Amino acid sequence: MTLLHHHHDTTHEPRLTRERYERVSRDQEATVVAWLAQRGGWWSREAIEYEFGLPPQTVSRILANQTKAGKLEKSPAANSMSSYGRRVHSWTCARPNKPTQGDLL
């Protein structure tokens, strides 16, 4: 069994398919992190979805995985307004030497 770090396999796909999905997921995560590093500032999940044309589940996975890995930082409070008029969290590239979410557990 292949250990997956980026893709969450819930349908028991064949090994080659899982490896391809893992590669795609890893590339999506790297692209979003690089974009956030280049753009700077705080971005909501909805804004990232719009920028890349990705489904909400994909962006949620990227944000969760990369926040846990310490590459992204989640806002401490809901500081952005969604298109539905609801206050939501936003993300930015993590500051150096800041403890990761995994360090706090």
C-alpha positions as CSV (number, residue, x, y, z in Angstrom):
1,M,0.0,0.0,0.0
2,T,1.3,3.4,-1.0
3,L,1.4,6.1,1.8
4,L,-0.6,9.1,0.6
5,H,0.2,12.5,2.0
6,H,-1.8,14.8,-0.3
7,H,-4.6,12.7,-1.7
8,H,-7.3,11.2,0.5
9,D,-8.3,7.9,-1.0
10,T,-11.8,6.9,0.1
11,T,-12.8,4.7,-2.8
12,H,-9.9,2.2,-2.8
13,E,-8.6,3.0,-6.2
14,P,-5.9,0.9,-7.9
15,R,-2.3,1.7,-6.9
16,L,-1.4,3.5,-10.2
17,T,-4.5,5.6,-10.0
18,R,-3.8,6.6,-6.4
19,E,-0.2,7.5,-7.3
20,R,-1.5,9.7,-10.2
21,Y,-4.0,11.4,-7.9
22,E,-1.3,11.9,-5.2
23,R,1.0,13.6,-7.9
24,V,-1.9,15.8,-9.0
25,S,-2.7,16.8,-5.4
26,R,0.9,17.5,-4.6
27,D,1.2,19.7,-7.7
28,Q,-2.0,21.6,-6.8
29,E,-0.7,22.2,-3.3
30,A,2.7,23.4,-4.5
31,T,1.0,25.8,-7.1
32,V,-1.3,27.4,-4.5
33,V,1.5,27.8,-1.9
34,A,3.8,29.4,-4.5
35,W,1.0,31.7,-5.7
36,L,0.2,32.8,-2.1
37,A,4.0,33.4,-1.5
38,Q,4.2,35.5,-4.6
39,R,1.0,37.5,-4.1
40,G,1.3,38.0,-0.3
41,G,-1.6,39.2,1.8
42,W,-4.5,37.2,3.2
43,W,-6.8,35.2,0.9
44,S,-10.1,33.5,1.6
45,R,-10.8,29.9,0.5
46,E,-13.4,31.3,-1.9
47,A,-10.9,33.7,-3.5
48,I,-8.5,30.8,-4.0
49,E,-11.2,28.7,-5.6
50,Y,-12.0,31.5,-8.0
51,E,-8.4,32.2,-8.9
52,F,-7.6,28.6,-9.8
53,G,-11.0,27.3,-10.8
54,L,-10.8,24.5,-8.3
55,P,-13.7,22.8,-6.5
56,P,-14.3,23.8,-2.8
57,Q,-13.3,20.3,-1.6
58,T,-9.9,20.6,-3.4
59,V,-9.1,24.0,-1.9
60,S,-10.2,22.9,1.5
61,R,-7.8,19.9,1.3
62,I,-5.0,22.1,0.1
63,L,-5.5,24.6,2.9
64,A,-5.8,21.9,5.6
65,N,-2.8,19.9,4.5
66,Q,-0.5,23.0,4.0
67,T,-1.6,24.6,7.3
68,K,-0.9,21.4,9.1
69,A,2.5,21.2,7.4
70,G,3.3,24.8,8.5
71,K,3.5,26.3,5.0
72,L,0.3,28.3,5.4
73,E,-1.1,30.3,8.3
74,K,-4.8,30.5,9.0
75,S,-6.2,33.8,10.3
76,P,-6.9,33.8,14.0
77,A,-10.3,35.2,13.4
78,A,-12.8,35.3,10.5
79,N,-11.5,38.5,8.9
80,S,-12.8,38.3,5.3
81,M,-16.3,38.6,3.9
82,S,-17.5,35.8,1.6
83,S,-19.8,36.4,-1.4
84,Y,-22.6,35.2,0.7
85,G,-22.1,37.9,3.3
86,R,-20.6,35.6,5.9
87,R,-17.3,36.3,7.7
88,V,-14.7,33.6,6.9
89,H,-11.1,32.8,7.7
90,S,-8.3,33.6,5.3
91,W,-4.8,32.2,4.7
92,T,-1.3,33.5,3.9
93,C,2.2,32.0,3.7
94,A,3.4,31.1,7.2
95,R,6.0,33.3,8.8
96,P,9.4,31.7,9.4
97,N,10.1,30.3,13.0
98,K,6.3,30.3,13.8
99,P,5.2,27.0,15.5
100,T,3.2,24.7,13.2
101,Q,-0.2,23.3,14.0
102,G,1.5,19.9,14.5
103,D,3.9,21.3,17.1
104,L,1.0,22.6,19.2
105,L,-0.6,19.2,19.5
